[in-house]
Amino acid sequence: MFQRSPTLFKCIGLTLAAMLPEVAHADHHIYEAGLTLADATLPSNPRTSATALTVIDKQMIEASGARSIGEVLRIVPGVTTGYRFGHSFSIGSQGGAEEFARRVLVQVDDRPLFTPSVGTLTSFNMVPLEDIERIEVYRGPNHSEFGSNAMLLTIKIFTAYAAERKGTSMSVRKGGMGIDDFYVQHGGSLGAVDFTASYSNSSDTGLKHREDSTNKKQLFVRADLSPTTADDITITFGASDSRIDTWVSSNLTSDDHSGEDTSWFLSGSWTHMIDDSTYVSTNLSNTYYDRDTHYITAPVNPQVGRLLWDVGYSYNSTSFATKLVKNTSIADLTFGMKLSSDIIKSDSMFKADDFTATNGAFFANQAWKLTDTTTLHTGGMVEQSSGYGEKPQAYNISLVQNIGNQNTVRIGYATGSRFPLVYEQNSQRRAYLIDKGMTPVYDVYNTQKLDPEKMRSAEAAWMYESLDKSMRTELRVYMNKYDSMVGYADVPNPGVISQNGTKVSSAKSFSDTGVVKGVEASIDWRPTSRFLMTVSGSYNDVDSYVEKGSFTSNIGESAPSTIMAVLGQYSFDNNWTVGGMYNYVSSFAWSNGWELDSQSSLDLFVEKCFGSVGNTKVCGKVAGQNLFGDQQNFRPEASTPRTFWFETSVKF
């Protein structure tokens, strides 16, 4: 499947060399064996990471008072999120705007949320926020292990161990804008197996000035088993069904504009300790997703007439990933591979009714222990997709230097790549002229051969951690160079009927699309277990070279942007807790030419937990979102409203 890759073979050669029988070197710190199964799943440490890393733990998730993952991610330096519709969010990071998150990779318990051939981020097949233990966010393409899509961000979501979720918990939330949420969870043991299962049902009316209400039902199950002291096995299952109103534009004329998203996944992970310095971790998963929408829009021009849209698609993705981790006296080594096979079907979006796409990647990463205080990180990856002859490579190199016990400096360079999606390469979005005998008509019709995207990134960072670990800070400067990007442009009509007349919109490969330079900073302060404050901010200067009349969905237009977020929580002696998040965004250029001038949002909550009776704990919470007023979003004609809600929860 793969041809020879000099970059990858160099990484493999270095890895194998380091795994040879060890020789005593006076200049190297002697490795003390002691890896355990717990080390394979511990949170990553930003001070030892090869790239910029933010860890959002359970306390931060609870302090945010958020109802969705998109709101929690705003605490990450340089990240902002907006809602294109009330039921799906868009991510902006490092001066780049991602309407459909094509350059963002998301994993849940090592299961890829999507593969390179699909690439679309939705909120429907994620696990409930209450089941998430922590979120690790890697910024930039500096982690070659993650592969395609991991260009701007890699978001790794970890659910809680079943053993930590024993007992029963329930919550009910009611509020304005149709907020009506219910959640129930129960955990226990069946012999040697620990398990947890949850069900949630959430509803709201979405954004203002749109009819985009959502009702989402989710089921999540996790089971953990340790058959031996050297093995951990985790099985997760999830299913969701969402009924949505697909309000797409002011041209919508039909009363019926409903849609449905259905998804399920089954995933299994196995970690085996070979010895006290080596382990292997493997994941096998299957994910199914189906979207169906139906609506009528007013004519774009009188000659075309009304348009009937029956847009939908489904995909079934099977993925396999494995990696070997070996610690030696001179380096910590990782070598692995990923394979996936996707079956994608649609009779309204592609040039064929179904596609089968396979993707594969090999990677190797090393952390070389140059001295007791200096580590050199190197890594490389090569991947291939069934639709492309080219085999993109990604590699990274970074030097991490500890200065005393409190300061760390990191400098690094990395490359990133992304395969064009099936929709980008084979798009043929079809509607029907309802007033002209249901004649098919097209607005998006690909006519171009696309190349894989490529980018380069350089960074320098300083990190500080107090001796009592109550304060952590990071200051980072970076530059991203986009060498090749896939965007959309108006091109001559290839001979189809189009509501745009002589033009259709087609994906197109652009070269030398832009440069982003920025600075990011964060402070995490926790002087006591009762108090938490996290502050993050960024300034990005975007120089876009994209030709007028086109957009790349990553750089909207040349403009500087500023993002700031403050997260806080304080618990009083009498079981009162206050918390919330402030967010400010200025001059952020989303793709498609929509620029967000400036906005501030404030979310606050007050919670009171009452005296426990036995093992029972009852809490009440009052919260307000967007207290400064309606929050503008991805498109200017819609906004997230100011709203209040009340929640009651019980645990026993």
C-alpha positions as CSV (number, residue, x, y, z in Angstrom):
1,M,0.0,0.0,0.0
2,F,2.8,2.3,0.8
3,Q,5.9,3.2,-1.2
4,R,9.2,4.1,0.3
5,S,9.2,7.2,2.4
6,P,12.7,8.5,3.4
7,T,11.3,10.6,6.3
8,L,9.3,7.8,7.8
9,F,12.1,5.3,7.4
10,K,14.5,7.6,9.2
11,C,12.1,7.7,12.1
12,I,11.7,3.9,12.1
13,G,15.4,3.4,11.9
14,L,16.0,5.7,14.9
15,T,13.3,3.9,16.8
16,L,14.7,0.5,16.1
17,A,18.2,1.6,17.0
18,A,17.1,2.9,20.3
19,M,15.4,-0.4,21.0
20,L,18.6,-2.4,20.7
21,P,20.2,-3.8,23.9
22,E,21.0,-0.9,26.1
23,V,24.6,0.2,26.6
24,A,25.6,2.2,29.6
25,H,26.3,5.9,28.7
26,A,27.7,8.2,31.3
27,D,26.2,11.2,29.6
28,H,22.6,9.8,29.8
29,H,20.2,9.6,32.7
30,I,19.7,5.9,33.6
31,Y,16.1,4.8,33.0
32,E,14.4,3.4,36.1
33,A,11.9,0.8,35.0
34,G,8.4,1.4,36.4
35,L,5.8,1.8,33.7
36,T,2.3,0.6,34.8
37,L,-1.1,0.3,33.1
38,A,-2.0,3.6,34.8
39,D,0.8,5.4,32.9
40,A,-0.9,4.5,29.6
41,T,-4.0,6.5,30.5
42,L,-2.7,9.3,32.7
43,P,-3.4,12.9,31.5
44,S,-0.7,14.3,29.3
45,N,1.7,16.9,30.8
46,P,1.9,20.2,28.9
47,R,5.5,20.7,30.2
48,T,6.8,17.5,28.6
49,S,4.6,17.5,25.5
50,A,6.1,17.9,22.1
51,T,3.5,20.5,21.2
52,A,1.2,23.1,22.7
53,L,-1.3,21.3,24.9
54,T,-4.3,22.4,27.0
55,V,-5.9,19.9,29.5
56,I,-9.5,20.6,30.4
57,D,-10.2,18.6,33.5
58,K,-13.5,17.7,35.2
59,Q,-13.3,20.7,37.6
60,M,-13.0,23.1,34.6
61,I,-15.9,21.5,32.8
62,E,-18.1,21.9,35.9
63,A,-16.9,25.4,36.5
64,S,-17.9,26.5,33.0
65,G,-21.6,25.7,33.6
66,A,-21.7,24.7,29.9
67,R,-24.4,22.6,28.2
68,S,-22.2,21.6,25.3
69,I,-18.6,20.7,24.4
70,G,-18.4,23.7,22.1
71,E,-18.8,26.1,25.0
72,V,-16.2,24.4,27.1
73,L,-13.6,24.6,24.3
74,R,-13.6,28.5,24.5
75,I,-11.1,28.3,27.4
76,V,-8.4,27.0,25.1
77,P,-6.0,29.8,24.1
78,G,-6.8,31.1,20.6
79,V,-10.1,29.0,20.3
80,T,-13.5,30.4,19.7
81,T,-16.7,28.6,18.8
82,G,-19.9,29.8,17.1
83,Y,-23.1,28.2,16.1
84,R,-24.0,27.9,12.4
85,F,-27.2,26.4,13.5
86,G,-28.5,25.8,17.0
87,H,-27.6,22.1,16.8
88,S,-24.0,22.2,15.4
89,F,-21.1,24.4,16.3
90,S,-18.1,25.7,14.3
91,I,-14.6,26.1,15.6
92,G,-12.1,28.9,15.0
93,S,-8.5,28.6,16.0
94,Q,-5.1,30.3,15.4
95,G,-6.7,32.7,13.0
96,G,-8.4,30.0,11.0
97,A,-12.1,29.5,10.7
98,E,-13.6,26.1,10.4
99,E,-17.3,26.0,9.4
100,F,-17.3,22.2,9.1
101,A,-14.1,21.4,11.1
102,R,-12.3,19.9,8.2
103,R,-8.9,20.6,9.8
104,V,-9.8,19.6,13.3
105,L,-9.5,16.0,14.5
106,V,-11.7,14.7,17.3
107,Q,-11.2,11.4,19.2
108,V,-13.3,9.9,22.0
109,D,-11.5,7.3,24.1
110,D,-9.1,6.8,21.1
111,R,-12.0,6.3,18.7
112,P,-11.9,8.7,15.8
113,L,-15.1,10.8,15.6
114,F,-14.6,11.0,11.9
115,T,-12.0,9.8,9.3
116,P,-10.2,11.8,6.6
117,S,-12.8,10.9,3.9
118,V,-15.7,12.3,6.0
119,G,-14.2,15.1,8.1
120,T,-17.4,16.8,9.2
121,L,-17.8,17.7,12.8
122,T,-21.3,17.4,14.3
123,S,-22.5,17.4,17.9
124,F,-24.7,14.4,17.6
125,N,-22.6,11.4,18.1
126,M,-20.5,12.7,21.0
127,V,-21.0,11.3,24.5
128,P,-23.0,13.4,27.0
129,L,-20.9,16.2,28.7
130,E,-21.6,14.7,32.1
131,D,-19.7,11.5,31.2
132,I,-16.5,13.3,30.1
133,E,-13.6,13.1,32.6
134,R,-11.2,15.4,30.7
135,I,-10.4,16.9,27.3
136,E,-6.9,17.3,25.9
137,V,-6.5,19.9,23.1
138,Y,-3.3,19.9,21.0
139,R,-2.9,23.2,19.1
140,G,-1.2,23.1,15.7
141,P,0.0,20.2,13.5
142,N,2.9,19.4,15.8
143,H,1.8,15.8,16.7
144,S,2.5,13.6,13.7
145,E,0.8,10.6,15.5
146,F,-2.7,12.0,14.9
147,G,-2.5,12.1,11.1
148,S,-4.9,13.7,8.6
149,N,-7.3,16.4,9.7
150,A,-5.1,17.3,12.7
151,M,-3.9,20.6,11.2
152,L,-5.3,23.3,13.5
153,L,-6.5,21.3,16.5
154,T,-6.6,17.8,17.8
155,I,-9.3,17.3,20.5
156,K,-9.0,14.1,22.6
157,I,-12.0,13.4,24.8
158,F,-11.7,10.9,27.6
159,T,-14.8,9.5,29.5
160,A,-14.6,8.6,33.1
161,Y,-13.6,5.1,34.3
162,A,-16.6,3.0,35.2
163,A,-15.2,2.3,38.6
164,E,-15.4,6.1,39.3
165,R,-19.1,6.3,38.3
166,K,-20.6,3.8,40.7
167,G,-24.0,4.7,42.1
168,T,-26.9,6.6,40.5
169,S,-27.2,10.3,39.5
170,M,-30.1,12.2,37.9
171,S,-30.6,15.8,36.8
172,V,-33.4,17.9,35.3
173,R,-32.9,21.2,33.7
174,K,-35.6,23.7,32.6
175,G,-35.3,27.2,31.2
176,G,-35.9,29.8,28.5
177,M,-35.6,29.2,24.8
178,G,-37.1,25.8,25.2
179,I,-34.3,24.3,27.4
180,D,-35.6,21.0,28.6
181,D,-32.9,18.5,29.6
182,F,-32.9,15.2,31.5
183,Y,-30.0,13.0,32.4
184,V,-29.7,9.7,34.4
185,Q,-26.7,7.6,35.0
186,H,-26.0,4.4,36.9
187,G,-22.8,2.5,37.5
188,G,-21.9,-0.7,39.3
189,S,-20.0,-4.0,38.9
190,L,-20.9,-7.4,37.5
191,G,-18.2,-9.8,38.7
192,A,-14.8,-8.4,37.6
193,V,-16.5,-5.9,35.1
194,D,-17.1,-2.3,36.2
195,F,-19.8,-0.6,34.1
196,T,-21.6,2.7,33.7
197,A,-24.6,3.6,31.6
198,S,-26.3,6.9,31.0
199,Y,-29.3,8.3,29.1
200,S,-29.9,11.9,28.2
201,N,-32.7,13.8,26.5
202,S,-32.0,17.5,25.7
203,S,-34.1,20.1,23.8
204,D,-34.0,23.8,23.0
205,T,-35.2,26.2,20.3
206,G,-31.8,27.0,18.9
207,L,-30.8,30.5,17.7
208,K,-32.9,33.6,17.4
209,H,-34.3,34.6,14.0
210,R,-34.2,30.9,12.9
211,E,-36.4,27.9,13.3
212,D,-33.7,25.4,14.2
213,S,-34.9,23.7,17.3
214,T,-33.3,20.4,18.4
215,N,-34.3,17.4,20.4
216,K,-31.4,15.0,21.1
217,K,-31.5,11.6,22.8
218,Q,-28.3,9.9,23.7
219,L,-27.3,6.5,25.2
220,F,-23.8,5.8,26.4
221,V,-22.4,2.6,28.0
222,R,-18.8,1.9,29.2
223,A,-17.4,-1.3,30.7
224,D,-13.9,-1.8,32.1
225,L,-12.2,-5.1,32.8
226,S,-8.7,-6.0,34.0
227,P,-8.4,-9.8,33.4
228,T,-4.8,-9.8,34.5
229,T,-2.4,-7.3,36.2
230,A,-0.9,-6.7,32.7
231,D,-4.2,-6.0,30.8
232,D,-6.9,-3.4,30.6
233,I,-9.9,-3.8,28.3
234,T,-12.5,-1.1,27.7
235,I,-15.7,-1.4,25.7
236,T,-17.8,1.6,24.9
237,F,-21.1,1.9,23.1
238,G,-23.2,4.9,22.2
239,A,-26.3,5.8,20.2
240,S,-28.1,9.0,19.5
241,D,-31.1,10.3,17.6
242,S,-31.6,14.0,17.0
243,R,-34.7,15.7,15.5
244,I,-33.8,19.1,14.2
245,D,-35.3,22.0,12.2
246,T,-33.0,22.7,9.3
247,W,-33.5,26.4,9.0
248,V,-30.9,27.1,6.3
249,S,-31.6,30.6,5.1
250,S,-34.2,33.4,4.9
251,N,-35.3,31.9,1.5
252,L,-36.9,29.0,3.4
253,T,-40.6,28.9,2.4
254,S,-41.9,25.4,3.5
255,D,-43.5,24.8,6.8
256,D,-41.8,21.4,6.9
257,H,-38.1,21.8,7.3
258,S,-37.4,19.0,9.7
259,G,-34.3,16.8,9.7
260,E,-33.0,13.8,11.6
261,D,-29.6,12.6,12.6
262,T,-29.0,9.1,13.8
263,S,-25.7,7.6,14.9
264,W,-24.2,4.7,16.9
265,F,-20.8,3.5,17.6
266,L,-19.1,0.4,19.2
267,S,-15.5,0.6,20.3
268,G,-13.1,-1.7,22.0
269,S,-9.6,-0.8,23.5
270,W,-7.0,-3.2,24.9
271,T,-3.8,-2.2,26.6
272,H,-1.2,-4.9,27.4
273,M,2.0,-4.4,29.5
274,I,4.7,-6.5,27.8
275,D,7.2,-5.6,30.6
276,D,7.8,-2.7,33.0
277,S,9.1,-0.5,30.2
278,T,6.9,-1.6,27.2
279,Y,3.2,-1.6,26.4
280,V,1.0,-2.0,23.3
281,S,-2.4,-0.3,22.9
282,T,-5.0,-1.2,20.3
283,N,-8.4,0.2,19.4
284,L,-11.0,-1.2,17.0
285,S,-14.2,0.7,16.4
286,N,-17.2,1.0,14.1
287,T,-19.3,4.2,13.7
288,Y,-22.5,4.7,11.8
289,Y,-24.0,8.1,11.0
290,D,-27.1,9.1,8.9
291,R,-28.5,12.5,8.2
292,D,-31.8,13.2,6.4
293,T,-33.2,16.7,5.7
294,H,-36.1,18.0,3.6
295,Y,-37.1,21.6,2.8
296,I,-38.2,24.0,0.1
297,T,-36.5,27.4,-0.6
298,A,-37.7,30.4,-2.5
299,P,-36.3,31.0,-6.0
300,V,-32.8,32.4,-6.3
301,N,-34.1,34.2,-9.4
302,P,-37.6,34.2,-11.0
303,Q,-36.4,32.1,-13.9
304,V,-35.4,29.2,-11.7
305,G,-38.5,28.9,-9.4
306,R,-38.8,27.2,-6.1
307,L,-36.2,24.6,-5.1
308,L,-37.0,21.3,-3.3
309,W,-34.0,20.1,-1.3
310,D,-33.8,16.4,-0.1
311,V,-30.3,16.4,1.2
312,G,-28.9,13.6,3.2
313,Y,-26.0,11.1,3.5
314,S,-24.8,8.2,5.6
315,Y,-21.5,6.7,6.3
316,N,-20.2,3.6,8.0
317,S,-16.7,3.7,9.2
318,T,-14.5,0.9,10.6
319,S,-11.2,1.9,12.0
320,F,-8.2,0.1,13.6
321,A,-5.3,1.7,15.4
322,T,-2.4,0.2,17.3
323,K,0.8,1.6,18.9
324,L,3.8,0.2,20.7
325,V,5.4,2.3,23.5
326,K,8.9,1.5,24.7
327,N,10.9,3.4,27.3
328,T,14.7,3.0,27.2
329,S,17.6,4.7,28.9
330,I,18.0,7.0,25.9
331,A,14.5,7.6,24.5
332,D,10.8,7.0,24.9
333,L,9.7,5.5,21.7
334,T,6.3,5.1,20.0
335,F,5.6,3.3,16.7
336,G,2.1,2.7,15.3
337,M,-0.3,2.4,12.5
338,K,-3.9,3.4,11.6
339,L,-6.3,1.9,9.1
340,S,-9.9,2.9,8.3
341,S,-12.5,1.9,5.7
342,D,-15.5,4.2,5.0
343,I,-18.7,3.4,3.1
344,I,-20.4,6.7,2.2
345,K,-23.9,6.9,0.5
346,S,-26.0,9.7,-0.8
347,D,-28.3,10.3,-3.7
348,S,-28.2,14.1,-3.5
349,M,-24.6,15.2,-2.7
350,F,-22.1,13.1,-4.7
351,K,-21.4,12.2,-8.3
352,A,-22.1,8.6,-7.4
353,D,-24.6,7.1,-5.0
354,D,-21.9,5.4,-2.9
355,F,-18.2,5.5,-2.3
356,T,-15.8,3.2,-0.5
357,A,-12.7,5.0,0.8
358,T,-9.8,3.4,2.6
359,N,-7.1,5.3,4.5
360,G,-3.9,4.2,6.2
361,A,-1.0,5.7,8.1
362,F,2.2,4.6,9.8
363,F,3.9,6.8,12.4
364,A,6.9,6.9,14.7
365,N,7.7,9.3,17.5
366,Q,10.7,9.6,19.8
367,A,11.5,11.6,23.0
368,W,15.3,11.6,23.2
369,K,16.7,12.1,26.7
370,L,19.7,14.2,25.9
371,T,20.3,15.2,29.5
372,D,18.3,15.1,32.7
373,T,16.8,18.4,31.8
374,T,16.8,18.3,27.9
375,T,14.5,16.3,25.7
376,L,14.5,16.2,21.9
377,H,11.1,15.2,20.4
378,T,11.1,13.8,16.8
379,G,8.4,12.2,14.8
380,G,7.2,11.3,11.3
381,M,4.1,9.9,9.6
382,V,3.2,8.9,6.1
383,E,-0.4,8.2,5.0
384,Q,-2.3,7.1,1.9
385,S,-5.9,7.3,0.7
386,S,-7.5,5.1,-1.9
387,G,-8.5,8.2,-3.9
388,Y,-5.1,9.7,-4.2
389,G,-1.7,8.6,-5.5
390,E,0.2,11.1,-3.4
391,K,1.3,10.0,0.0
392,P,1.5,13.1,2.3
393,Q,4.1,13.1,5.0
394,A,4.1,15.0,8.3
395,Y,7.0,15.3,10.7
396,N,7.8,17.3,13.8
397,I,10.9,18.2,15.8
398,S,10.9,20.1,19.1
399,L,13.4,20.7,21.9
400,V,12.1,20.9,25.5
401,Q,14.4,22.4,28.1
402,N,13.7,22.4,31.8
403,I,15.2,25.4,33.7
404,G,15.2,24.5,37.4
405,N,12.1,22.9,38.8
406,Q,9.6,25.6,37.7
407,N,10.4,26.8,34.2
408,T,10.3,25.0,30.8
409,V,11.1,26.3,27.3
410,R,10.0,24.6,24.1
411,I,10.9,25.4,20.5
412,G,9.5,23.4,17.6
413,Y,8.8,23.0,13.9
414,A,6.2,20.7,12.3
415,T,4.3,20.0,9.1
416,G,0.7,19.0,8.6
417,S,-1.5,17.6,5.8
418,R,-5.1,16.7,5.0
419,F,-6.7,14.6,2.3
420,P,-9.6,16.3,0.4
421,L,-12.9,15.0,1.6
422,V,-15.1,12.8,-0.6
423,Y,-17.6,15.7,-0.7
424,E,-14.9,18.2,-1.8
425,Q,-13.5,15.9,-4.6
426,N,-16.8,14.4,-5.8
427,S,-19.4,17.0,-4.9
428,Q,-22.7,17.3,-6.9
429,R,-25.3,18.9,-4.6
430,R,-28.7,18.5,-6.2
431,A,-32.0,20.1,-5.7
432,Y,-35.2,19.9,-7.8
433,L,-37.2,22.6,-9.6
434,I,-40.5,22.0,-7.9
435,D,-42.4,24.3,-10.4
436,K,-40.7,22.8,-13.5
437,G,-41.5,19.1,-13.4
438,M,-38.9,18.3,-10.6
439,T,-36.0,18.9,-13.0
440,P,-32.6,18.4,-11.1
441,V,-30.5,21.5,-10.6
442,Y,-27.1,21.9,-9.1
443,D,-25.4,24.7,-7.1
444,V,-22.2,22.8,-6.0
445,Y,-20.5,20.7,-8.7
446,N,-16.9,19.9,-8.5
447,T,-14.9,20.2,-11.8
448,Q,-11.3,20.3,-10.4
449,K,-8.7,17.7,-9.5
450,L,-7.7,18.4,-5.9
451,D,-4.4,18.0,-4.1
452,P,-3.8,17.2,-0.4
453,E,-3.5,20.2,1.8
454,K,-0.2,21.1,3.3
455,M,1.0,23.5,6.0
456,R,4.0,24.3,8.1
457,S,4.2,25.6,11.7
458,A,7.0,27.0,13.9
459,E,6.6,27.8,17.6
460,A,8.4,28.9,20.8
461,A,6.9,28.6,24.2
462,W,7.7,29.3,27.9
463,M,5.9,27.5,30.7
464,Y,6.0,28.0,34.5
465,E,4.7,25.9,37.3
466,S,4.9,26.9,41.0
467,L,6.5,24.5,43.4
468,D,3.2,23.7,45.1
469,K,1.6,23.2,41.6
470,S,-1.1,25.7,42.4
471,M,-0.2,28.0,39.4
472,R,0.6,27.1,35.8
473,T,1.3,29.6,33.0
474,E,2.1,29.4,29.3
475,L,3.3,32.0,26.8
476,R,3.5,30.8,23.1
477,V,4.3,32.5,19.8
478,Y,3.8,30.7,16.5
479,M,3.6,31.1,12.8
480,N,1.5,29.0,10.4
481,K,2.3,28.9,6.7
482,Y,-0.5,27.5,4.5
483,D,1.2,26.1,1.4
484,S,-1.8,24.4,-0.1
485,M,-5.5,24.6,0.8
486,V,-8.8,23.4,-0.7
487,G,-11.4,26.1,-1.1
488,Y,-14.4,26.9,-3.2
489,A,-14.7,29.3,-6.2
490,D,-17.2,30.1,-8.9
491,V,-16.2,28.2,-12.1
492,P,-17.8,27.9,-15.5
493,N,-20.8,25.7,-15.6
494,P,-19.8,22.3,-17.0
495,G,-23.1,21.8,-18.7
496,V,-25.6,21.1,-15.9
497,I,-28.7,23.1,-15.0
498,S,-27.7,25.5,-12.2
499,Q,-29.6,28.1,-10.2
500,N,-26.5,30.2,-10.5
501,G,-26.8,30.2,-14.3
502,T,-23.4,30.1,-16.1
503,K,-21.5,29.4,-12.9
504,V,-21.3,26.6,-10.4
505,S,-19.4,26.5,-7.1
506,S,-16.5,24.0,-7.2
507,A,-13.8,22.9,-4.8
508,K,-10.4,24.0,-5.9
509,S,-6.8,23.7,-4.7
510,F,-5.1,27.0,-3.9
511,S,-1.3,27.4,-3.4
512,D,0.4,29.8,-1.0
513,T,-2.9,30.8,0.7
514,G,-1.7,32.7,3.7
515,V,0.4,33.2,6.8
516,V,-0.8,33.5,10.4
517,K,1.4,34.9,13.2
518,G,0.1,34.9,16.7
519,V,0.8,34.9,20.4
520,E,-1.1,32.9,23.0
521,A,-1.1,33.0,26.8
522,S,-2.8,31.2,29.7
523,I,-2.8,31.1,33.5
524,D,-4.3,28.4,35.6
525,W,-4.5,29.3,39.3
526,R,-5.8,26.9,42.0
527,P,-4.5,28.1,45.4
528,T,-7.0,25.9,47.3
529,S,-9.4,23.1,46.4
530,R,-12.3,25.6,46.6
531,F,-11.0,28.1,44.1
532,L,-10.2,27.9,40.4
533,M,-9.4,30.6,37.9
534,T,-8.2,30.1,34.4
535,V,-7.4,33.0,32.0
536,S,-6.5,32.6,28.3
537,G,-5.9,35.0,25.5
538,S,-4.5,35.3,22.0
539,Y,-3.7,37.8,19.3
540,N,-3.5,36.6,15.7
541,D,-2.4,38.6,12.6
542,V,-3.7,37.0,9.4
543,D,-2.2,37.7,6.0
544,S,-4.5,36.0,3.4
545,Y,-3.4,35.6,-0.2
546,V,-6.6,34.0,-1.4
547,E,-7.9,35.5,-4.6
548,K,-11.2,37.5,-4.4
549,G,-14.4,35.5,-5.1
550,S,-13.1,32.4,-3.4
551,F,-12.5,31.2,0.1
552,T,-10.5,28.4,1.7
553,S,-12.7,27.9,4.8
554,N,-9.6,28.5,6.9
555,I,-8.7,32.1,6.4
556,G,-11.6,34.4,5.8
557,E,-9.7,37.6,5.1
558,S,-6.6,39.6,6.2
559,A,-7.3,40.9,9.6
560,P,-5.9,40.8,13.2
561,S,-8.1,39.1,15.8
562,T,-8.2,39.0,19.6
563,I,-9.7,36.3,21.8
564,M,-9.9,36.2,25.6
565,A,-11.6,33.9,28.1
566,V,-11.9,33.8,31.9
567,L,-13.1,30.7,33.8
568,G,-13.7,30.8,37.5
569,Q,-15.3,28.9,40.4
570,Y,-15.5,29.3,44.2
571,S,-17.0,27.0,46.8
572,F,-18.1,28.3,50.1
573,D,-18.2,26.5,53.5
574,N,-22.0,26.1,53.4
575,N,-22.1,24.1,50.2
576,W,-22.7,27.1,48.0
577,T,-20.7,27.3,44.7
578,V,-20.5,30.1,42.1
579,G,-18.8,29.9,38.8
580,G,-19.0,30.8,35.1
581,M,-17.1,32.0,32.1
582,Y,-16.4,35.3,30.3
583,N,-15.5,35.3,26.6
584,Y,-14.4,38.2,24.3
585,V,-13.8,38.0,20.6
586,S,-12.7,40.9,18.3
587,S,-12.4,41.0,14.5
588,F,-12.5,37.3,13.9
589,A,-12.9,36.5,10.2
590,W,-15.0,33.4,9.8
591,S,-14.8,31.7,6.4
592,N,-17.2,32.7,3.6
593,G,-16.3,36.4,4.3
594,W,-18.4,36.8,7.4
595,E,-16.4,38.8,10.0
596,L,-17.3,39.0,13.6
597,D,-16.6,42.6,14.7
598,S,-16.6,42.2,18.5
599,Q,-18.7,40.6,21.1
600,S,-18.6,39.8,24.8
601,S,-20.5,37.0,26.5
602,L,-20.9,36.1,30.2
603,D,-22.3,32.9,31.6
604,L,-22.8,32.5,35.4
605,F,-24.3,30.0,37.8
606,V,-25.0,29.6,41.5
607,E,-25.3,26.2,43.0
608,K,-26.5,25.0,46.4
609,C,-26.0,21.5,47.6
610,F,-28.0,20.3,50.6
611,G,-26.9,18.2,53.5
612,S,-26.4,14.6,52.6
613,V,-28.7,11.9,53.9
614,G,-26.6,8.8,53.9
615,N,-25.0,8.7,50.5
616,T,-27.6,10.9,48.9
617,K,-26.7,14.4,47.7
618,V,-29.2,16.9,46.3
619,C,-28.2,20.1,44.5
620,G,-30.0,23.0,42.9
621,K,-28.5,25.3,40.3
622,V,-29.6,28.6,38.7
623,A,-27.7,29.7,35.6
624,G,-27.7,32.5,33.1
625,Q,-26.2,32.4,29.6
626,N,-25.2,35.4,27.4
627,L,-26.0,37.8,30.2
628,F,-24.6,40.8,28.3
629,G,-27.2,40.2,25.6
630,D,-27.6,38.2,22.4
631,Q,-24.4,36.7,21.1
632,Q,-23.6,36.9,17.4
633,N,-22.6,33.7,15.7
634,F,-21.3,32.2,12.6
635,R,-23.8,34.0,10.3
636,P,-24.9,37.5,11.0
637,E,-28.6,36.9,10.6
638,A,-28.8,34.6,13.7
639,S,-27.7,35.0,17.4
640,T,-27.6,33.0,20.6
641,P,-30.1,34.6,23.0
642,R,-29.8,35.6,26.6
643,T,-31.5,32.9,28.6
644,F,-31.8,31.5,32.1
645,W,-32.3,27.9,33.4
646,F,-32.7,26.0,36.6
647,E,-31.3,22.5,37.4
648,T,-32.0,20.0,40.1
649,S,-29.7,17.0,40.6
650,V,-29.5,14.1,42.9
651,K,-26.7,11.5,43.5
652,F,-27.0,8.3,45.6
